[in-house]
């Protein structure tokens, strides 16, 4: 979702190629990956389910409600014990499989808390991404910043990264200087940030937080690894700032609604992603309205009319 016509951007180096589903692959001495068969415009080749450790393991993001995926994962782990099921966030392509895996193994579900929105719905506002939220998720143990789960030779440390969802967690693996970044940072695409579930301000603050960390590799929720993550995260932040600048310029030029702004700054976009682009623009506008840089009547809305504010 990186196409734009808003001027030059410090574009992160996205990797279009995505690993294939259907097999388990050893990525490092401590990390294996099986990809769920749920590929699509928003999921690359599918949700990445990670196995951490050997013998007594943690499983990160067992994926969608897909009994076949969970059965294949258990066959991969024949003779090993699942000590913990770890979930980054409550979207239906990540967390429902945790309940299936827990039922088969008895392992506790750890990680993010129940699904929650960044704010309440405004009057007349529809929950645009309500169908994507896993509102049934209830972990056995909710992890906060810095809390850990560990096994023989491995440790996972919770890193709070709200924005894509407000309960989003990443997990550091200090033994390999790696981070499981969920959907917050991915090598293949920018992350969707869609109000009211997500918050652009929180997302940007979480990017700033990750820029201060020292991990050498990110293992994301979709697509391949993020190499040189500090540089990549800087690129993502610059990309979002350039997108904000482009939106402000279009509002200043008189394009008052989100549809017109999307048509102006996204060109050659896959039609299946136009709705996501509109939600991304909406997230930026919501933040800009809160900061007084763009004006609207009442709270920012997906169907709102916008005009220039201070500093444009």
Backbone as CSV, one residue per row, in Angstrom:
resi,resn,N_x,N_y,N_z,CA_x,CA_y,CA_z,C_x,C_y,C_z
1,UNK,0.829,-1.185,0.000,0.000,0.000,0.000,0.871,1.246,0.000
2,UNK,1.973,1.221,-0.748,2.952,2.287,-0.665,2.880,3.264,-1.822
3,UNK,1.967,3.048,-2.799,1.901,3.940,-3.940,1.431,5.317,-3.509
4,UNK,1.987,6.347,-4.119,1.605,7.705,-3.779,1.903,8.638,-4.918
5,UNK,1.245,9.788,-4.889,1.552,10.845,-5.838,1.668,12.152,-5.069
6,UNK,2.323,12.084,-3.910,2.412,13.246,-3.046,3.802,13.793,-2.942
7,UNK,4.667,13.548,-3.893,6.024,14.047,-3.833,6.991,12.954,-3.459
8,UNK,8.307,13.245,-3.448,9.309,12.234,-3.138,9.175,11.761,-1.700
9,UNK,9.364,10.448,-1.504,9.251,9.871,-0.179,10.510,9.105,0.177
10,UNK,10.820,9.096,1.454,11.902,8.260,1.960,11.332,6.862,2.142
11,UNK,11.121,6.185,1.044,10.391,4.916,1.023,11.233,3.799,1.616
12,UNK,10.696,3.023,2.583,11.426,1.837,3.037,11.542,0.826,1.904
13,UNK,12.551,0.004,1.958,12.813,-0.962,0.884,11.930,-2.190,1.090
14,UNK,10.690,-2.121,0.595,9.767,-3.236,0.766,10.210,-4.431,-0.063
15,UNK,9.973,-5.629,0.487,10.302,-6.890,-0.175,9.014,-7.531,-0.661
16,UNK,8.786,-7.546,-1.963,7.546,-8.096,-2.503,7.465,-9.612,-2.348
17,UNK,8.598,-10.296,-2.451,8.593,-11.755,-2.355,8.208,-12.188,-0.946
18,UNK,7.321,-13.173,-0.855,6.885,-13.681,0.440,7.101,-15.180,0.496
19,UNK,7.499,-15.700,1.659,7.711,-17.142,1.777,6.419,-17.911,1.576
20,UNK,6.540,-19.136,1.074,5.365,-19.934,0.718,4.824,-20.702,1.922
21,UNK,3.503,-20.883,1.985,2.908,-21.706,3.040,3.093,-23.189,2.753
22,UNK,2.764,-24.002,3.751,2.683,-25.444,3.507,3.755,-26.293,4.125
23,UNK,4.854,-25.703,4.587,5.916,-26.479,5.228,6.446,-25.696,6.411
24,UNK,7.121,-26.394,7.309,7.811,-25.714,8.392,9.258,-25.533,7.971
25,UNK,9.793,-24.369,8.289,11.147,-24.023,7.857,11.959,-23.565,9.066
26,UNK,13.159,-24.123,9.219,14.077,-23.674,10.262,14.763,-22.402,9.774
27,UNK,14.559,-21.309,10.500,15.108,-20.017,10.117,16.426,-19.719,10.823
28,UNK,16.512,-20.110,12.084,17.706,-19.911,12.906,17.774,-21.106,13.859
29,UNK,18.812,-21.210,14.670,18.840,-22.314,15.638,17.635,-22.348,16.577
30,UNK,17.018,-21.193,16.854,15.913,-21.157,17.799,14.541,-20.934,17.153
31,UNK,14.486,-20.563,15.893,13.224,-20.121,15.291,12.864,-20.967,14.083
32,UNK,11.625,-21.475,14.088,11.032,-22.136,12.924,9.749,-21.399,12.538
33,UNK,9.331,-21.571,11.295,8.144,-20.859,10.812,7.308,-21.772,9.928
34,UNK,5.998,-21.789,10.192,5.011,-22.381,9.287,4.009,-21.284,8.946
35,UNK,3.667,-21.154,7.678,2.778,-20.094,7.226,1.390,-20.662,6.980
36,UNK,0.393,-20.022,7.574,-0.990,-20.460,7.410,-1.444,-20.247,5.964
37,UNK,-2.338,-21.098,5.473,-2.811,-20.984,4.085,-3.927,-19.949,3.938
38,UNK,-3.654,-18.713,4.334,-4.667,-17.658,4.279,-4.120,-16.420,3.555
39,UNK,-3.373,-16.673,2.489,-2.801,-15.572,1.730,-3.846,-14.672,1.095
40,UNK,-3.472,-13.417,0.860,-4.391,-12.463,0.231,-3.783,-11.081,0.209
41,UNK,-4.534,-10.079,-0.267,-3.999,-8.721,-0.392,-3.536,-8.113,0.927
42,UNK,-4.107,-8.579,2.052,-3.748,-8.005,3.346,-2.838,-8.913,4.170
43,UNK,-2.562,-10.119,3.680,-1.823,-11.094,4.483,-0.582,-11.649,3.790
44,UNK,-0.212,-11.094,2.617,0.912,-11.637,1.830,0.611,-13.105,1.536
45,UNK,1.557,-14.008,1.797,1.327,-15.423,1.521,0.584,-16.128,2.651
46,UNK,0.329,-15.418,3.759,-0.379,-15.997,4.889,0.232,-15.531,6.199
47,UNK,-0.431,-15.889,7.290,0.055,-15.521,8.624,1.246,-16.389,9.000
48,UNK,2.303,-15.762,9.470,3.497,-16.481,9.911,3.305,-16.958,11.350
49,UNK,3.277,-18.264,11.528,3.288,-18.868,12.857,4.725,-19.282,13.169
50,UNK,5.238,-18.807,14.289,6.632,-19.083,14.654,6.693,-20.061,15.820
51,UNK,7.676,-20.952,15.760,8.003,-21.849,16.861,9.357,-21.415,17.406
52,UNK,9.423,-21.169,18.709,10.657,-20.719,19.350,11.149,-21.808,20.286
53,UNK,12.405,-22.214,20.101,13.020,-23.224,20.946,12.999,-24.605,20.317
54,UNK,13.534,-25.545,21.064,13.569,-26.956,20.657,13.182,-27.810,21.857
55,UNK,12.334,-28.780,21.622,11.928,-29.682,22.703,10.772,-29.136,23.501
56,UNK,11.005,-28.069,24.234,9.964,-27.359,24.973,9.857,-25.968,24.361
57,UNK,8.790,-25.706,23.659,8.754,-24.572,22.735,7.600,-23.618,23.049
58,UNK,7.723,-22.413,22.494,6.624,-21.461,22.429,6.161,-21.363,20.988
59,UNK,4.865,-21.187,20.796,4.291,-20.955,19.466,3.726,-19.545,19.451
60,UNK,4.178,-18.729,18.512,3.728,-17.342,18.391,2.734,-17.230,17.243
61,UNK,1.558,-16.675,17.531,0.501,-16.419,16.554,0.113,-17.670,15.762
62,UNK,-0.651,-18.578,16.388,-1.095,-19.783,15.673,-2.014,-19.522,14.498
63,UNK,-2.419,-18.275,14.285,-3.110,-17.936,13.055,-4.622,-17.982,13.156
64,UNK,-5.284,-18.158,12.010,-6.745,-18.100,11.964,-7.378,-19.361,12.545
65,UNK,-8.688,-19.395,12.528,-9.459,-20.554,12.988,-9.394,-21.622,11.900
66,UNK,-8.265,-22.321,11.852,-7.980,-23.283,10.784,-7.419,-24.548,11.429
67,UNK,-8.294,-25.534,11.599,-7.876,-26.768,12.263,-6.779,-27.484,11.487
68,UNK,-6.784,-27.374,10.161,-5.754,-28.018,9.363,-4.386,-27.420,9.619
69,UNK,-4.318,-26.104,9.747,-3.040,-25.440,10.029,-2.503,-25.872,11.391
70,UNK,-3.393,-25.926,12.385,-2.963,-26.334,13.723,-2.540,-27.793,13.729
71,UNK,-3.270,-28.653,13.017,-2.887,-30.072,12.948,-1.526,-30.241,12.296
72,UNK,-1.270,-29.490,11.230,0.033,-29.575,10.567,1.134,-29.101,11.491
73,UNK,0.860,-28.054,12.252,1.855,-27.545,13.196,2.157,-28.584,14.272
74,UNK,1.145,-29.253,14.774,1.368,-30.280,15.795,2.132,-31.474,15.221
75,UNK,1.880,-31.801,13.969,2.662,-32.863,13.339,4.123,-32.458,13.229
76,UNK,4.377,-31.190,12.917,5.751,-30.688,12.876,6.441,-30.853,14.222
77,UNK,5.663,-30.724,15.304,6.225,-30.705,16.654,6.071,-32.053,17.361
78,UNK,5.869,-33.094,16.605,5.739,-34.426,17.198,6.954,-34.730,18.079
79,UNK,6.698,-35.106,19.319,7.769,-35.399,20.256,8.238,-34.195,21.050
80,UNK,7.728,-33.013,20.732,8.074,-31.802,21.471,6.864,-31.342,22.279
81,UNK,7.095,-30.446,23.229,6.043,-29.961,24.117,5.839,-28.474,23.905
82,UNK,4.587,-28.091,23.664,4.260,-26.663,23.568,4.088,-26.132,24.990
83,UNK,5.022,-25.291,25.416,5.005,-24.725,26.769,4.120,-23.488,26.851
84,UNK,4.047,-22.729,25.761,3.306,-21.470,25.788,2.814,-21.140,24.388
85,UNK,1.624,-20.561,24.325,1.050,-20.057,23.073,0.998,-18.537,23.223
86,UNK,1.719,-17.842,22.362,1.941,-16.403,22.523,1.255,-15.668,21.373
87,UNK,0.491,-14.635,21.704,-0.305,-13.916,20.703,0.092,-12.440,20.694
88,UNK,0.339,-11.899,19.479,0.736,-10.499,19.352,-0.449,-9.551,19.399
89,UNK,-1.582,-9.928,18.766,-2.738,-9.025,18.733,-3.968,-9.785,18.263
90,UNK,-5.118,-9.144,18.451,-6.394,-9.828,18.260,-7.037,-9.502,16.924
91,UNK,-6.370,-9.855,15.844,-7.024,-9.913,14.543,-7.252,-11.376,14.194
92,UNK,-8.300,-11.633,13.407,-8.740,-13.006,13.174,-7.743,-13.844,12.375
93,UNK,-6.761,-13.211,11.783,-5.730,-13.989,11.091,-4.573,-14.343,12.017
94,UNK,-4.632,-13.944,13.294,-3.532,-14.198,14.223,-3.926,-14.989,15.465
95,UNK,-5.047,-14.633,16.104,-5.300,-15.149,17.448,-6.266,-16.323,17.578
96,UNK,-7.264,-16.532,16.695,-8.205,-17.635,16.956,-7.548,-19.006,17.013
97,UNK,-6.497,-19.215,16.227,-5.808,-20.500,16.260,-5.221,-20.830,17.615
98,UNK,-5.017,-19.805,18.450,-4.477,-20.045,19.790,-5.420,-20.927,20.606
99,UNK,-6.712,-20.710,20.447,-7.677,-21.520,21.213,-7.700,-22.960,20.716
100,UNK,-7.563,-23.137,19.402,-7.492,-24.498,18.862,-6.254,-25.213,19.376
101,UNK,-5.128,-24.507,19.375,-3.876,-25.127,19.819,-3.916,-25.411,21.321
102,UNK,-4.499,-24.507,22.089,-4.607,-24.735,23.535,-5.468,-25.957,23.838
103,UNK,-6.539,-26.143,23.074,-7.417,-27.290,23.289,-6.700,-28.600,23.006
104,UNK,-5.768,-28.579,22.053,-5.031,-29.795,21.683,-3.850,-30.072,22.598
105,UNK,-3.285,-29.027,23.220,-2.027,-29.192,23.958,-2.139,-28.911,25.450
106,UNK,-3.152,-28.159,25.864,-3.243,-27.732,27.256,-2.316,-26.595,27.616
107,UNK,-1.586,-26.061,26.655,-0.651,-24.972,26.924,-1.407,-23.673,27.184
108,UNK,-0.872,-22.796,28.041,-1.535,-21.523,28.320,-1.380,-20.539,27.161
109,UNK,-2.383,-19.675,27.003,-2.323,-18.594,26.021,-1.835,-17.343,26.745
110,UNK,-0.764,-16.758,26.230,-0.113,-15.603,26.842,-0.014,-14.476,25.814
111,UNK,0.247,-13.281,26.314,0.526,-12.171,25.398,-0.483,-11.063,25.506
112,UNK,-1.024,-10.647,24.354,-1.906,-9.486,24.328,-3.192,-9.748,25.090
113,UNK,-3.794,-8.668,25.577,-5.062,-8.756,26.268,-6.226,-8.810,25.312
114,UNK,-7.455,-8.722,25.813,-8.636,-8.724,24.957,-8.613,-7.560,23.977
115,UNK,-9.339,-7.719,22.895,-9.403,-6.675,21.880,-10.016,-5.409,22.466
116,UNK,-9.434,-4.255,22.118,-9.984,-2.975,22.568,-9.701,-1.924,21.517
117,UNK,-10.565,-0.960,21.433,-10.428,0.108,20.448,-9.656,1.278,21.042
118,UNK,-9.149,2.134,20.147,-8.431,3.325,20.584,-9.370,4.349,21.198
119,UNK,-10.634,4.310,20.779,-11.627,5.269,21.276,-13.014,4.687,21.052
120,UNK,-14.002,5.343,21.644,-15.391,4.945,21.438,-15.854,5.378,20.054
121,UNK,-16.864,4.717,19.538,-17.450,5.118,18.268,-18.116,6.481,18.408
122,UNK,-17.917,7.331,17.396,-18.640,8.597,17.348,-20.093,8.336,16.971
123,UNK,-20.940,9.321,17.204,-22.352,9.168,16.875,-22.529,8.875,15.388
124,UNK,-23.215,7.776,15.074,-23.455,7.400,13.690,-22.305,6.684,13.016
125,UNK,-21.161,6.517,13.710,-19.993,5.874,13.106,-20.153,4.360,13.112
126,UNK,-19.745,3.722,12.026,-19.793,2.267,11.932,-18.417,1.693,12.229
127,UNK,-18.340,0.536,12.906,-17.054,-0.118,13.164,-16.568,-0.815,11.893
128,UNK,-15.775,-0.111,11.073,-15.438,-0.574,9.728,-14.706,-1.909,9.712
129,UNK,-13.862,-2.149,10.702,-13.076,-3.387,10.713,-13.554,-4.347,11.798
130,UNK,-14.805,-4.222,12.204,-15.317,-5.055,13.281,-15.196,-6.541,12.960
131,UNK,-15.386,-6.896,11.690,-15.339,-8.315,11.311,-13.939,-8.895,11.439
132,UNK,-12.914,-8.046,11.447,-11.546,-8.559,11.535,-11.087,-8.752,12.970
133,UNK,-11.846,-8.268,13.929,-11.433,-8.319,15.329,-11.858,-9.629,15.974
134,UNK,-10.947,-10.225,16.727,-11.228,-11.441,17.482,-11.629,-11.021,18.897
135,UNK,-12.911,-10.822,19.108,-13.393,-10.321,20.389,-13.606,-11.417,21.420
136,UNK,-13.345,-12.657,21.033,-13.479,-13.784,21.966,-12.180,-14.011,22.739
137,UNK,-11.075,-13.497,22.236,-9.761,-13.765,22.818,-9.687,-13.341,24.284
138,UNK,-9.292,-14.288,25.132,-9.037,-14.019,26.544,-7.799,-14.826,26.941
139,UNK,-6.667,-14.180,27.136,-5.459,-14.939,27.464,-5.510,-15.489,28.882
140,UNK,-4.764,-16.554,29.103,-4.589,-17.046,30.460,-3.714,-16.102,31.270
141,UNK,-2.813,-15.417,30.576,-1.960,-14.432,31.241,-1.660,-13.311,30.257
142,UNK,-2.056,-12.102,30.619,-1.774,-10.938,29.791,-0.404,-10.396,30.160
143,UNK,0.424,-10.156,29.144,1.788,-9.687,29.386,1.868,-8.180,29.184
144,UNK,2.559,-7.510,30.081,2.814,-6.081,29.986,4.264,-5.863,29.584
145,UNK,4.596,-4.622,29.312,5.945,-4.239,28.895,7.003,-4.865,29.803
146,UNK,7.943,-5.580,29.192,9.077,-6.137,29.924,8.838,-7.488,30.552
147,UNK,7.576,-7.951,30.595,7.313,-9.263,31.175,7.756,-10.353,30.210
148,UNK,8.084,-11.520,30.755,8.738,-12.556,29.958,8.020,-13.890,30.055
149,UNK,8.275,-14.711,29.048,7.964,-16.133,29.074,9.224,-16.822,28.561
150,UNK,9.593,-17.941,29.179,10.879,-18.540,28.828,10.809,-20.051,28.847
151,UNK,11.782,-20.661,28.193,11.955,-22.102,28.148,13.440,-22.394,28.035
152,UNK,13.810,-23.638,27.800,15.225,-23.986,27.743,15.936,-23.293,26.581
153,UNK,16.791,-22.330,26.921,17.604,-21.648,25.918,16.929,-20.485,25.230
154,UNK,15.711,-20.123,25.634,15.017,-19.013,24.965,14.199,-18.187,25.953
155,UNK,14.073,-16.932,25.632,13.291,-15.988,26.423,12.540,-15.064,25.474
156,UNK,11.278,-14.841,25.726,10.490,-13.865,24.976,10.113,-12.731,25.919
157,UNK,10.414,-11.501,25.501,10.183,-10.312,26.315,9.132,-9.447,25.622
158,UNK,8.061,-9.136,26.323,6.974,-8.352,25.742,7.399,-6.905,25.527
159,UNK,7.053,-6.373,24.348,7.305,-4.971,23.998,5.976,-4.385,23.534
160,UNK,5.432,-3.445,24.269,4.129,-2.874,23.923,4.279,-1.960,22.704
161,UNK,3.510,-2.272,21.643,3.588,-1.527,20.382,2.177,-1.229,19.865
162,UNK,1.392,-0.448,20.589,0.039,-0.134,20.128,0.062,0.713,18.859
163,UNK,-1.031,0.639,18.117,-1.184,1.433,16.904,-1.988,0.694,15.864
164,UNK,-1.450,-0.419,15.361,-2.201,-1.273,14.428,-3.458,-1.785,15.125
165,UNK,-3.289,-2.327,16.307,-4.364,-2.493,17.290,-3.827,-1.921,18.589
166,UNK,-4.716,-1.606,19.507,-4.250,-0.965,20.738,-3.681,-1.964,21.747
167,UNK,-3.919,-3.253,21.522,-3.341,-4.269,22.411,-2.119,-4.947,21.797
168,UNK,-1.565,-4.381,20.734,-0.492,-5.045,19.987,0.788,-5.145,20.819
169,UNK,1.368,-6.335,20.811,2.663,-6.590,21.441,3.636,-7.138,20.403
170,UNK,4.887,-6.736,20.514,5.990,-7.429,19.852,6.716,-8.228,20.927
171,UNK,7.574,-9.160,20.508,8.300,-9.994,21.468,9.756,-10.087,21.074
172,UNK,10.622,-9.626,21.972,12.058,-9.721,21.751,12.547,-11.116,22.119
173,UNK,13.517,-11.602,21.344,14.215,-12.862,21.619,15.686,-12.507,21.814
174,UNK,16.084,-12.141,23.027,17.440,-11.615,23.226,18.543,-12.594,22.856
175,UNK,18.276,-13.907,22.964,19.318,-14.880,22.632,19.772,-14.774,21.175
176,UNK,18.922,-14.251,20.295,19.283,-14.113,18.881,19.181,-12.666,18.387
177,UNK,19.059,-11.725,19.302,18.940,-10.300,18.945,17.858,-10.100,17.887
178,UNK,16.715,-10.731,18.132,15.603,-10.716,17.179,14.353,-10.182,17.853
179,UNK,13.389,-9.766,17.023,12.112,-9.277,17.511,11.006,-9.834,16.627
180,UNK,9.997,-10.443,17.243,8.788,-10.857,16.526,7.865,-9.632,16.519
181,UNK,7.738,-9.006,15.352,7.142,-7.667,15.266,5.660,-7.684,14.929
182,UNK,5.041,-8.869,14.828,3.615,-8.924,14.538,3.278,-8.161,13.269
183,UNK,2.207,-7.379,13.322,1.815,-6.572,12.162,2.261,-5.121,12.300
184,UNK,3.062,-4.825,13.296,3.499,-3.435,13.472,4.551,-3.039,12.437
185,UNK,5.499,-3.902,12.198,6.543,-3.665,11.186,6.663,-4.920,10.340
186,UNK,6.454,-4.765,9.025,6.548,-5.883,8.087,7.388,-5.454,6.896
187,UNK,8.118,-6.400,6.325,9.014,-6.082,5.219,8.279,-5.944,3.895
188,UNK,7.085,-6.497,3.780,6.420,-6.567,2.475,5.468,-5.387,2.237
189,UNK,5.044,-4.688,3.319,4.037,-3.646,3.155,3.962,-2.808,4.425
190,UNK,3.369,-1.624,4.292,3.021,-0.868,5.485,1.862,-1.550,6.205
191,UNK,1.727,-1.255,7.483,0.661,-1.825,8.300,-0.593,-0.967,8.193
192,UNK,-1.747,-1.591,8.214,-3.006,-0.851,8.233,-3.225,-0.271,9.631
193,UNK,-3.512,1.022,9.673,-3.900,1.685,10.915,-5.268,2.289,10.657
194,UNK,-6.298,1.773,11.309,-7.671,2.142,10.972,-8.464,2.489,12.222
195,UNK,-8.875,3.758,12.386,-9.744,4.106,13.507,-11.103,3.420,13.372
196,UNK,-11.782,3.152,14.474,-11.375,3.491,15.837,-10.527,2.419,16.517
197,UNK,-10.312,1.277,15.849,-9.518,0.217,16.478,-8.059,0.621,16.624
198,UNK,-7.524,1.274,15.594,-6.129,1.675,15.608,-5.980,3.170,15.789
199,UNK,-4.738,3.592,16.015,-4.440,5.007,16.235,-3.133,5.347,15.549
200,UNK,-3.152,6.336,14.653,-1.923,6.742,13.976,-0.928,7.334,14.963
201,UNK,-1.403,8.120,15.910,-0.466,8.701,16.878,0.231,7.605,17.674
202,UNK,-0.532,6.616,18.158,0.072,5.519,18.907,1.020,4.718,18.020
203,UNK,0.638,4.513,16.762,1.496,3.766,15.840,2.836,4.475,15.654
204,UNK,2.808,5.782,15.440,4.047,6.529,15.242,4.904,6.523,16.509
205,UNK,4.263,6.643,17.653,5.019,6.580,18.912,5.674,5.214,19.095
206,UNK,4.985,4.161,18.674,5.572,2.816,18.769,6.739,2.655,17.798
207,UNK,6.637,3.242,16.605,7.783,3.229,15.692,8.974,3.925,16.334
208,UNK,8.740,5.074,16.943,9.835,5.792,17.601,10.462,4.930,18.694
209,UNK,9.633,4.207,19.400,10.127,3.321,20.459,11.028,2.227,19.881
210,UNK,10.604,1.616,18.770,11.402,0.547,18.178,12.717,1.072,17.610
211,UNK,12.737,2.319,17.175,13.975,2.895,16.628,15.087,2.933,17.664
212,UNK,14.720,2.914,18.938,15.714,2.966,20.008,16.220,1.585,20.411
213,UNK,15.653,0.541,19.819,16.043,-0.814,20.190,17.182,-1.309,19.294
214,UNK,17.791,-2.405,19.699,19.024,-2.835,19.034,18.920,-4.181,18.320
215,UNK,17.704,-4.745,18.192,17.595,-6.044,17.514,18.122,-5.961,16.081
216,UNK,18.667,-7.080,15.599,19.280,-7.135,14.268,18.327,-7.693,13.205
217,UNK,17.283,-8.405,13.647,16.324,-9.009,12.714,14.935,-8.916,13.311
218,UNK,13.943,-8.610,12.458,12.544,-8.707,12.859,11.916,-9.869,12.094
219,UNK,11.113,-10.673,12.811,10.302,-11.717,12.200,8.851,-11.249,12.277
220,UNK,8.270,-10.786,11.154,6.934,-10.167,11.182,5.801,-11.179,11.049
221,UNK,4.578,-10.668,11.211,3.390,-11.508,11.132,3.042,-11.963,9.736
222,UNK,3.583,-11.293,8.715,3.360,-11.664,7.318,4.625,-11.339,6.536
223,UNK,4.931,-12.149,5.549,6.086,-11.885,4.706,7.396,-12.311,5.343
224,UNK,8.475,-11.935,4.673,9.801,-12.338,5.115,10.375,-11.426,6.184
225,UNK,11.610,-11.693,6.597,12.211,-10.951,7.703,12.545,-9.515,7.339
226,UNK,12.615,-8.685,8.354,13.093,-7.315,8.215,14.560,-7.306,8.607
227,UNK,15.420,-7.047,7.646,16.851,-6.932,7.908,17.183,-5.459,8.159
228,UNK,18.234,-5.203,8.916,18.614,-3.831,9.258,17.394,-3.062,9.757
229,UNK,16.739,-3.560,10.818,15.442,-3.007,11.214,15.473,-1.554,11.645
230,UNK,16.543,-1.087,12.247,16.555,0.315,12.674,16.450,1.231,11.457
231,UNK,17.173,0.898,10.405,17.081,1.697,9.187,15.692,1.561,8.562
232,UNK,15.162,0.346,8.552,13.848,0.120,7.958,12.770,0.884,8.722
233,UNK,12.827,0.859,10.046,11.840,1.572,10.856,11.952,3.075,10.644
234,UNK,13.166,3.590,10.509,13.319,5.006,10.168,12.625,5.317,8.851
235,UNK,12.776,4.402,7.871,12.118,4.588,6.578,10.604,4.565,6.695
236,UNK,10.079,3.654,7.523,8.631,3.609,7.728,8.121,4.908,8.331
237,UNK,8.826,5.421,9.343,8.406,6.671,9.975,8.448,7.820,8.974
238,UNK,9.510,7.883,8.170,9.619,8.940,7.156,8.505,8.809,6.122
239,UNK,8.187,7.571,5.738,7.102,7.311,4.789,5.776,7.849,5.323
240,UNK,5.494,7.589,6.592,4.244,8.062,7.185,4.233,9.593,7.275
241,UNK,5.374,10.194,7.604,5.414,11.654,7.677,5.195,12.270,6.292
242,UNK,5.774,11.653,5.264,5.559,12.145,3.901,4.098,11.968,3.485
243,UNK,3.479,10.873,3.906,2.060,10.671,3.606,1.226,11.753,4.277
244,UNK,1.551,12.074,5.514,0.850,13.143,6.215,1.005,14.477,5.472
245,UNK,2.225,14.760,5.008,2.466,15.996,4.265,1.635,16.031,2.989
246,UNK,1.554,14.893,2.293,0.772,14.822,1.064,-0.710,15.053,1.344
247,UNK,-1.220,14.503,2.440,-2.626,14.682,2.792,-2.904,16.151,3.110
248,UNK,-2.030,16.755,3.879,-2.217,18.172,4.206,-2.214,19.021,2.936
249,UNK,-1.342,18.688,1.990,-1.276,19.448,0.743,-2.556,19.309,-0.061
250,UNK,-3.127,18.097,-0.085,-4.368,17.898,-0.843,-5.536,18.640,-0.179
251,UNK,-5.575,18.647,1.155,-6.616,19.410,1.848,-6.457,20.897,1.545
252,UNK,-5.218,21.383,1.570,-4.967,22.791,1.260,-5.378,23.128,-0.166
253,UNK,-5.296,22.145,-1.073,-5.675,22.360,-2.474,-7.190,22.290,-2.678
254,UNK,-7.929,21.986,-1.614,-9.379,21.996,-1.708,-10.033,20.635,-1.805
255,UNK,-9.259,19.568,-1.737,-9.850,18.224,-1.760,-10.340,17.907,-0.352
256,UNK,-11.632,17.978,-0.159,-12.208,18.052,1.183,-12.647,16.722,1.752
257,UNK,-12.687,15.659,0.953,-13.148,14.377,1.480,-12.109,13.299,1.212
258,UNK,-12.244,12.205,1.933,-11.228,11.156,1.904,-11.153,10.501,0.532
259,UNK,-12.269,10.312,-0.119,-12.241,9.694,-1.448,-11.387,10.510,-2.413
260,UNK,-11.556,11.827,-2.410,-10.771,12.673,-3.308,-9.293,12.638,-2.956
261,UNK,-8.993,12.602,-1.678,-7.590,12.559,-1.247,-6.945,11.244,-1.678
262,UNK,-7.655,10.136,-1.505,-7.122,8.834,-1.921,-6.845,8.825,-3.419
263,UNK,-7.782,9.331,-4.217,-7.586,9.357,-5.665,-6.391,10.203,-6.054
264,UNK,-6.103,11.258,-5.274,-5.008,12.160,-5.607,-3.644,11.597,-5.236
265,UNK,-3.543,10.919,-4.105,-2.202,10.533,-3.638,-1.862,9.071,-3.850
266,UNK,-2.854,8.222,-4.144,-2.579,6.826,-4.473,-2.884,6.627,-5.959
267,UNK,-1.915,6.144,-6.690,-2.135,5.856,-8.103,-1.601,4.466,-8.414
268,UNK,-2.317,3.742,-9.265,-1.917,2.385,-9.597,-2.125,1.415,-8.459
269,UNK,-2.987,1.787,-7.516,-3.204,0.932,-6.355,-4.125,-0.225,-6.719
270,UNK,-3.805,-1.422,-6.218,-4.678,-2.582,-6.359,-6.076,-2.200,-5.864
271,UNK,-7.113,-2.365,-6.696,-8.471,-1.974,-6.263,-8.897,-2.603,-4.949
272,UNK,-8.366,-3.786,-4.661,-8.727,-4.446,-3.406,-8.206,-3.689,-2.185
273,UNK,-7.259,-2.764,-2.394,-6.651,-2.044,-1.283,-7.166,-0.614,-1.131
274,UNK,-8.109,-0.208,-1.991,-8.589,1.172,-1.932,-9.269,1.450,-0.587
275,UNK,-10.061,0.503,-0.105,-10.704,0.685,1.192,-9.691,0.845,2.305
276,UNK,-8.623,0.050,2.263,-7.575,0.159,3.277,-6.859,1.497,3.172
277,UNK,-6.644,1.974,1.941,-6.013,3.279,1.752,-6.875,4.377,2.355
278,UNK,-8.194,4.283,2.158,-9.101,5.279,2.733,-9.019,5.276,4.253
279,UNK,-8.930,4.096,4.854,-8.827,4.016,6.310,-7.502,4.589,6.801
280,UNK,-6.433,4.372,6.035,-5.137,4.937,6.398,-5.171,6.458,6.350
281,UNK,-5.757,7.010,5.280,-5.911,8.467,5.189,-6.757,8.980,6.360
282,UNK,-7.808,8.256,6.673,-8.665,8.631,7.800,-7.863,8.677,9.104
283,UNK,-6.997,7.676,9.319,-6.187,7.653,10.539,-5.278,8.877,10.611
284,UNK,-4.675,9.246,9.475,-3.848,10.455,9.454,-4.690,11.697,9.733
285,UNK,-5.864,11.787,9.111,-6.707,12.957,9.304,-7.172,13.075,10.755
286,UNK,-7.496,11.954,11.365,-7.905,11.986,12.764,-6.797,12.591,13.624
287,UNK,-5.563,12.178,13.381,-4.428,12.714,14.124,-4.219,14.197,13.808
288,UNK,-4.324,14.563,12.529,-4.129,15.958,12.130,-5.199,16.860,12.745
289,UNK,-6.438,16.373,12.820,-7.512,17.147,13.446,-7.227,17.335,14.932
290,UNK,-6.778,16.284,15.608,-6.462,16.385,17.032,-5.360,17.411,17.285
291,UNK,-4.457,17.556,16.324,-3.342,18.501,16.455,-3.666,19.893,15.913
292,UNK,-4.874,20.080,15.378,-5.284,21.371,14.867,-4.707,21.735,13.516
293,UNK,-4.094,20.772,12.832,-3.470,21.050,11.539,-4.460,20.920,10.391
294,UNK,-5.539,20.191,10.623,-6.660,20.089,9.685,-7.923,20.292,10.502
295,UNK,-8.920,20.906,9.897,-10.170,21.202,10.598,-11.325,20.424,9.983
296,UNK,-12.302,20.109,10.815,-13.553,19.498,10.375,-14.620,19.872,11.371
297,UNK,-15.859,19.675,11.028,-16.953,19.970,11.951,-17.204,18.756,12.819
298,UNK,-16.975,18.911,14.122,-17.123,17.786,15.026,-15.903,16.879,14.960
299,UNK,-16.036,15.640,15.417,-14.901,14.716,15.358,-14.612,14.287,13.927
300,UNK,-13.382,13.867,13.691,-13.022,13.340,12.372,-13.862,12.109,12.066
301,UNK,-14.367,12.046,10.828,-15.192,10.928,10.398,-14.728,10.460,9.032
302,UNK,-15.015,9.200,8.731,-14.654,8.651,7.430,-15.382,9.392,6.308
303,UNK,-16.606,9.843,6.580,-17.377,10.572,5.577,-17.360,12.075,5.814
304,UNK,-16.383,12.560,6.583,-16.318,13.968,6.935,-15.806,14.861,5.816
305,UNK,-15.941,16.154,6.033,-15.403,17.179,5.123,-14.293,17.897,5.886
306,UNK,-13.189,18.118,5.202,-11.984,18.625,5.847,-11.512,19.917,5.175
307,UNK,-10.854,20.775,5.966,-10.323,22.025,5.456,-9.023,22.337,6.186
308,UNK,-8.258,23.248,5.621,-6.949,23.562,6.159,-7.048,24.178,7.543
309,UNK,-6.104,23.767,8.407,-6.003,24.344,9.731,-4.727,25.137,9.886
310,UNK,-4.233,25.206,11.083,-3.047,26.008,11.362,-1.833,25.445,10.636
311,UNK,-1.024,26.316,10.110,0.256,25.906,9.557,0.196,25.379,8.142
312,UNK,-0.975,25.355,7.469,-1.037,24.895,6.084,-1.018,26.113,5.161
